[in-house]
Structure formats: C-alpha cells, structure tokens
C-alpha cells in the first residue's frame, strides 16, 4: 500500500525523503540532474535565453526518475509531495557536497 503520509514541515519530510533515496546510484543520478538544472539556470540567466527554462524539468526529472524506477525501485516522492520533494533535491545535493549524505 502506498504511503499517504502528510508532512507539516520540511524538517519532518526530509528524513522520509532520504529513506526514499537509499540507493547510491539513485542519489548520484539526482546529483547529476540537479547539477544540470543549476547549470542550465545559470546559463539562462546569464544569456537571457529564457527558452532554456523549459528544459529544466526534463534535465532534473529524467535522471531522478531513472534512479527511482531502475535502481531504487520505488515511485519518486515528487508524485506525492511535489514541493517538499523539489526542496529535498536541493538539500540532498548540498548535503552530498558537504559530505553529510554519501555519494
């Protein structure tokens, strides 16, 4: 049965988010996707090429969903908790950079 749990604060959601990202390949694919999102956003802002913003979801979600469907073998948290999940992507990215979450 699918987890229909609700979260009132991101601080309560993030441990759940990390539990849904236990597989290292999944986390690495998220890291690649988030890196692409940051790079594309920077290029779009610096070049004022706003059309690039349309590829942001494709760049981020393609890698993340491959990680979930083929390695983690679960449904992305995006489907149940879209806003917290997006924030979780960036917090996990930062935590991977500083060594709090393993690559």
Backbone as a printed PyTorch tensor [residue, N CA C, xyz], in Angstrom:
tensor([[[  0.8420,  -1.1900,   0.0000],
         [  0.0000,   0.0000,   0.0000],
         [  0.8790,   1.2410,   0.0000]],

        [[  0.5040,   2.1920,  -0.7750],
         [  1.2770,   3.4100,  -0.9290],
         [  1.1810,   4.2840,   0.3230]],

        [[  2.2990,   4.9010,   0.6660],
         [  2.3660,   5.7540,   1.8420],
         [  1.6530,   7.0810,   1.5490]],

        [[  0.5680,   7.3460,   2.2430],
         [ -0.1950,   8.5810,   2.0530],
         [  0.0730,   9.5690,   3.1810]],

        [[  1.1990,   9.4210,   3.8120],
         [  1.5800,  10.2650,   4.9440],
         [  1.6670,  11.7290,   4.5390]],

        [[  1.2490,  12.5950,   5.4440],
         [  1.3660,  14.0340,   5.2050],
         [  2.4330,  14.5970,   6.1360]],

        [[  3.0060,  15.6810,   5.7140],
         [  4.0720,  16.3350,   6.4840],
         [  3.7200,  17.8060,   6.6250]],

        [[  3.8170,  18.2960,   7.8450],
         [  3.5070,  19.7010,   8.0820],
         [  4.7200,  20.6020,   7.9090]],

        [[  5.9190,  20.0180,   8.0670],
         [  7.1500,  20.8040,   7.9390],
         [  8.1610,  20.0350,   7.1010]],

        [[  9.0130,  20.7750,   6.4040],
         [ 10.0570,  20.1290,   5.6190],
         [ 10.9900,  19.3220,   6.5160]],

        [[ 11.2430,  19.8070,   7.7170],
         [ 12.1230,  19.0900,   8.6470],
         [ 11.5880,  17.6990,   8.9590]],

        [[ 10.2870,  17.5180,   8.9220],
         [  9.6950,  16.1930,   9.1260],
         [  9.7550,  15.3490,   7.8540]],

        [[  9.6920,  16.0080,   6.7110],
         [  9.7070,  15.3100,   5.4190],
         [ 11.0950,  14.8040,   5.0410]],

        [[ 12.1240,  15.5670,   5.3330],
         [ 13.4680,  15.2560,   4.8220],
         [ 13.9660,  13.8700,   5.2360]],

        [[ 13.7840,  13.4130,   6.4650],
         [ 14.2000,  12.0330,   6.7770],
         [ 13.4760,  10.9900,   5.9070]],

        [[ 12.1990,  11.2210,   5.6470],
         [ 11.4440,  10.3440,   4.7360],
         [ 12.0520,  10.3960,   3.3390]],

        [[ 12.3690,  11.5970,   2.8800],
         [ 12.9720,  11.7860,   1.5570],
         [ 14.2740,  11.0050,   1.4470]],

        [[ 15.1240,  11.0970,   2.4530],
         [ 16.3950,  10.3690,   2.4320],
         [ 16.1690,   8.8600,   2.4300]],

        [[ 15.1500,   8.4070,   3.1380],
         [ 14.8300,   6.9800,   3.1530],
         [ 14.4360,   6.5010,   1.7520]],

        [[ 13.8080,   7.3640,   0.9820],
         [ 13.4120,   7.0280,  -0.3840],
         [ 14.5800,   7.1090,  -1.3650]],

        [[ 15.7600,   7.5020,  -0.8640],
         [ 16.9660,   7.6580,  -1.6920],
         [ 18.1410,   6.9090,  -1.0780]],

        [[ 17.9170,   5.6650,  -0.7010],
         [ 18.9670,   4.8590,  -0.0650],
         [ 19.9860,   4.3360,  -1.0700]],

        [[ 19.5720,   4.1220,  -2.3040],
         [ 20.4660,   3.5690,  -3.3170],
         [ 21.4550,   4.6350,  -3.8030]],

        [[ 22.7370,   4.3110,  -3.7750],
         [ 23.7620,   5.2990,  -4.1360],
         [ 23.6690,   5.7180,  -5.6040]],

        [[ 23.3130,   4.8040,  -6.4880],
         [ 23.1770,   5.1730,  -7.9040],
         [ 22.0320,   6.1540,  -8.0860]],

        [[ 20.9440,   5.9420,  -7.3770],
         [ 19.8200,   6.8770,  -7.4330],
         [ 20.2520,   8.2610,  -6.9610]],

        [[ 20.9570,   8.3160,  -5.8380],
         [ 21.4330,   9.6160,  -5.3250],
         [ 22.3740,  10.2820,  -6.3270]],

        [[ 23.2630,   9.5030,  -6.9230],
         [ 24.2030,  10.0640,  -7.9030],
         [ 23.4640,  10.6050,  -9.1260]],

        [[ 22.4480,   9.8890,  -9.5760],
         [ 21.6650,  10.3830, -10.7110],
         [ 20.9240,  11.6670, -10.3440]],

        [[ 20.4110,  11.7480,  -9.1240],
         [ 19.8070,  13.0040,  -8.6540],
         [ 20.8460,  14.1290,  -8.6830]],

        [[ 22.0480,  13.8240,  -8.2440],
         [ 23.1100,  14.8240,  -8.2020],
         [ 23.4170,  15.3440,  -9.6120]],

        [[ 23.4880,  14.4300, -10.5810],
         [ 23.7340,  14.8330, -11.9700],
         [ 22.5960,  15.7170, -12.4620]],

        [[ 21.3600,  15.2880, -12.2360],
         [ 20.2080,  16.0700, -12.6840],
         [ 20.1450,  17.4420, -12.0500]],

        [[ 20.3950,  17.5180, -10.7520],
         [ 20.3760,  18.8110, -10.0590],
         [ 21.5190,  19.6990, -10.5340]],

        [[ 22.6730,  19.1120, -10.7920],
         [ 23.8010,  19.8860, -11.3470],
         [ 23.4290,  20.4770, -12.6960]],

        [[ 22.7730,  19.6880, -13.5380],
         [ 22.3290,  20.1940, -14.8370],
         [ 21.3160,  21.3230, -14.6750]],

        [[ 20.3970,  21.1590, -13.7490],
         [ 19.3950,  22.2060, -13.5000],
         [ 20.0880,  23.5080, -13.1010]],

        [[ 21.0490,  23.4300, -12.2060],
         [ 21.7630,  24.6260, -11.7560],
         [ 22.5360,  25.2510, -12.9180]],

        [[ 23.2070,  24.4200, -13.7170],
         [ 23.9800,  24.9340, -14.8550],
         [ 23.0720,  25.5820, -15.8950]],

        [[ 21.9730,  24.9210, -16.2220],
         [ 21.0500,  25.4740, -17.2210],
         [ 20.4260,  26.7720, -16.7160]],

        [[ 20.0830,  26.8000, -15.4390],
         [ 19.5180,  28.0270, -14.8610],
         [ 20.5350,  29.1710, -14.9460]],

        [[ 21.7830,  28.9000, -14.6150],
         [ 22.8260,  29.9290, -14.6790],
         [ 23.0190,  30.4190, -16.1120]],

        [[ 23.0650,  29.4940, -17.0540],
         [ 23.2340,  29.8740, -18.4630],
         [ 22.0430,  30.7020, -18.9370]],

        [[ 20.8410,  30.2830, -18.5520],
         [ 19.6430,  31.0290, -18.9540],
         [ 19.6710,  32.4490, -18.3920]],

        [[ 20.0530,  32.5800, -17.1280],
         [ 20.1030,  33.9050, -16.5100],
         [ 21.1960,  34.7780, -17.1160]],

        [[ 22.3720,  34.1960, -17.3370],
         [ 23.4900,  34.9840, -17.8760],
         [ 23.3000,  35.3710, -19.3420]],

        [[ 22.6130,  34.5150, -20.0840],
         [ 22.4250,  34.7820, -21.5090],
         [ 21.0610,  35.3950, -21.8300]],

        [[ 20.2020,  35.4740, -20.8220],
         [ 18.8220,  35.9390, -21.0110],
         [ 18.0950,  35.0920, -22.0520]],

        [[ 18.4910,  33.8180, -22.1640],
         [ 17.8430,  32.8790, -23.0730],
         [ 16.7990,  32.1100, -22.2730]],

        [[ 15.6140,  32.6790, -22.1670],
         [ 14.5690,  32.1510, -21.2910],
         [ 13.9720,  30.8480, -21.7940]],

        [[ 14.1720,  30.5440, -23.0670],
         [ 13.6840,  29.2800, -23.6210],
         [ 14.3490,  28.0950, -22.9090]],

        [[ 15.5630,  28.2770, -22.4310],
         [ 16.2650,  27.2110, -21.7110],
         [ 15.5110,  26.7700, -20.4570]],

        [[ 14.7110,  27.6580, -19.9000],
         [ 13.9650,  27.3040, -18.6940],
         [ 12.9800,  26.1650, -18.9290]],

        [[ 12.5660,  25.9870, -20.1720],
         [ 11.6420,  24.8910, -20.4810],
         [ 12.2880,  23.5220, -20.3270]],

        [[ 13.6080,  23.4460, -20.4490],
         [ 14.2750,  22.1360, -20.3310],
         [ 14.6620,  21.8030, -18.8910]],

        [[ 14.4660,  22.7300, -17.9630],
         [ 14.8280,  22.4600, -16.5670],
         [ 14.1430,  21.2120, -16.0100]],

        [[ 12.8200,  21.0710, -16.1450],
         [ 12.1950,  19.8490, -15.5990],
         [ 12.7140,  18.5790, -16.2750]],

        [[ 12.9330,  18.6320, -17.5550],
         [ 13.4450,  17.4690, -18.2790],
         [ 14.8330,  17.0900, -17.7790]],

        [[ 15.6800,  18.0790, -17.5950],
         [ 17.0520,  17.8220, -17.1240],
         [ 17.0570,  17.2280, -15.7230]],

        [[ 16.2610,  17.7720, -14.8550],
         [ 16.2510,  17.2920, -13.4770],
         [ 15.5270,  15.9760, -13.2990]],

        [[ 14.3250,  15.8850, -13.8370],
         [ 13.4930,  14.7090, -13.5810],
         [ 13.9340,  13.4640, -14.3450]],

        [[ 14.5100,  13.6250, -15.5190],
         [ 14.9390,  12.4470, -16.2790],
         [ 15.9160,  11.6060, -15.4690]],

        [[ 16.9410,  12.2310, -14.9510],
         [ 17.9380,  11.4950, -14.1700],
         [ 17.3460,  10.9470, -12.8750]],

        [[ 16.5470,  11.7640, -12.2010],
         [ 15.9510,  11.3350, -10.9310],
         [ 15.0250,  10.1400, -11.1350]],

        [[ 14.1860,  10.1980, -12.1510],
         [ 13.2220,   9.1230, -12.3510],
         [ 13.8920,   7.8380, -12.8220]],

        [[ 14.9550,   7.9400, -13.5980],
         [ 15.7300,   6.7430, -13.9540],
         [ 16.2640,   6.1090, -12.6710]],

        [[ 16.7680,   6.9390, -11.7740],
         [ 17.2800,   6.4430, -10.4980],
         [ 16.2180,   5.7200,  -9.6920]],

        [[ 15.0260,   6.2700,  -9.6590],
         [ 13.9490,   5.6600,  -8.8780],
         [ 13.4120,   4.3860,  -9.5280]],

        [[ 13.1230,   4.4470, -10.8040],
         [ 12.4670,   3.3120, -11.4460],
         [ 13.4040,   2.1250, -11.6630]],

        [[ 14.6920,   2.3830, -11.9350],
         [ 15.6040,   1.2910, -12.2700],
         [ 16.5410,   0.8780, -11.1350]],

        [[ 16.8220,   1.7640, -10.2050],
         [ 17.7810,   1.4390,  -9.1460],
         [ 17.1310,   1.3990,  -7.7620]],

        [[ 16.3910,   2.4400,  -7.4260],
         [ 15.7440,   2.4910,  -6.1170],
         [ 14.5050,   1.5920,  -6.0850]],

        [[ 13.8940,   1.4170,  -7.2520],
         [ 12.7000,   0.5670,  -7.4040],
         [ 11.5250,   1.0850,  -6.5590]],

        [[ 11.3280,   2.3880,  -6.5960],
         [ 10.1810,   2.9960,  -5.9230],
         [  9.6630,   4.1550,  -6.7620]],

        [[  8.5610,   4.6950,  -6.3470],
         [  7.9990,   5.8580,  -7.0460],
         [  8.6210,   7.1240,  -6.4790]],

        [[  8.9970,   8.0580,  -7.3450],
         [  9.5690,   9.3080,  -6.8430],
         [  8.6340,  10.0270,  -5.8790]],

        [[  9.2050,  10.6370,  -4.8630],
         [  8.4200,  11.3920,  -3.8760],
         [  7.7030,  12.5710,  -4.5290]],

        [[  8.1400,  12.9640,  -5.7090],
         [  7.5290,  14.0730,  -6.4430],
         [  6.0300,  13.8550,  -6.6460]],

        [[  5.6310,  12.6100,  -6.8500],
         [  4.2350,  12.3200,  -7.1330],
         [  3.3300,  12.5640,  -5.9240]],

        [[  3.8730,  12.3890,  -4.7230],
         [  3.0630,  12.5420,  -3.5080],
         [  3.3020,  13.8720,  -2.8030]],

        [[  4.5190,  14.3840,  -2.9170],
         [  4.9250,  15.5980,  -2.1860],
         [  5.7720,  16.4900,  -3.1130]],

        [[  5.1610,  17.1180,  -4.1110],
         [  5.9440,  17.8110,  -5.1410],
         [  6.8270,  18.9520,  -4.6350]],

        [[  6.3310,  19.7940,  -3.7560],
         [  7.1170,  20.9550,  -3.3300],
         [  8.2230,  20.5600,  -2.3580]],

        [[  7.8890,  19.7390,  -1.3900],
         [  8.9150,  19.2530,  -0.4640],
         [  9.9560,  18.4120,  -1.1970]],

        [[  9.5180,  17.6650,  -2.1910],
         [ 10.4480,  16.8340,  -2.9510],
         [ 11.4510,  17.6900,  -3.7260]],

        [[ 10.9740,  18.7480,  -4.3430],
         [ 11.8760,  19.6460,  -5.0660],
         [ 12.8860,  20.2700,  -4.1060]],

        [[ 12.4100,  20.7290,  -2.9720],
         [ 13.3140,  21.2800,  -1.9610],
         [ 14.2820,  20.2000,  -1.4840]],

        [[ 13.7750,  18.9720,  -1.2960],
         [ 14.6140,  17.8560,  -0.8750],
         [ 15.7370,  17.5790,  -1.8470]],

        [[ 15.4740,  17.7300,  -3.1550],
         [ 16.5250,  17.5300,  -4.1530],
         [ 17.7030,  18.4730,  -3.9040]],

        [[ 17.3950,  19.7300,  -3.6400],
         [ 18.4620,  20.7100,  -3.4470],
         [ 19.1490,  20.5590,  -2.0920]],

        [[ 18.3990,  20.1870,  -1.0680],
         [ 19.0100,  19.9680,   0.2510],
         [ 19.8990,  18.7310,   0.2040]],

        [[ 19.4330,  17.6510,  -0.4380],
         [ 20.2680,  16.4580,  -0.5560],
         [ 21.5110,  16.7620,  -1.3860]],

        [[ 21.3740,  17.5610,  -2.4270],
         [ 22.5100,  17.9800,  -3.2550],
         [ 23.5610,  18.6660,  -2.3810]],

        [[ 23.0920,  19.6290,  -1.5730],
         [ 24.0030,  20.3340,  -0.6630],
         [ 24.6180,  19.3720,   0.3380]],

        [[ 23.8070,  18.4830,   0.8910],
         [ 24.3100,  17.5230,   1.8760],
         [ 25.3080,  16.5510,   1.2550]],

        [[ 25.1450,  16.2260,  -0.0180],
         [ 26.1270,  15.3890,  -0.7050],
         [ 27.4250,  16.1650,  -0.9070]],

        [[ 27.3150,  17.4210,  -1.2490],
         [ 28.5140,  18.2570,  -1.4610],
         [ 29.3510,  18.3940,  -0.1840]],

        [[ 28.6800,  18.5210,   0.9430],
         [ 29.4140,  18.7270,   2.1950],
         [ 29.7160,  17.4250,   2.9260]],

        [[ 29.2830,  16.2910,   2.3610],
         [ 29.6090,  15.0020,   2.9420],
         [ 28.6480,  14.4830,   3.9900]],

        [[ 27.5360,  15.1520,   4.1800],
         [ 26.5440,  14.7100,   5.1510],
         [ 25.7520,  13.4990,   4.6280]],

        [[ 25.5510,  13.4530,   3.3040],
         [ 24.9020,  12.3210,   2.6470],
         [ 25.9320,  11.7280,   1.6900]],

        [[ 26.1520,  10.4100,   1.7670],
         [ 27.1980,   9.8100,   0.9140],
         [ 26.8170,   9.7880,  -0.5530]],

        [[ 27.8470,   9.8900,  -1.3980],
         [ 27.6470,   9.7340,  -2.8350],
         [ 27.3790,   8.2700,  -3.1140]]])
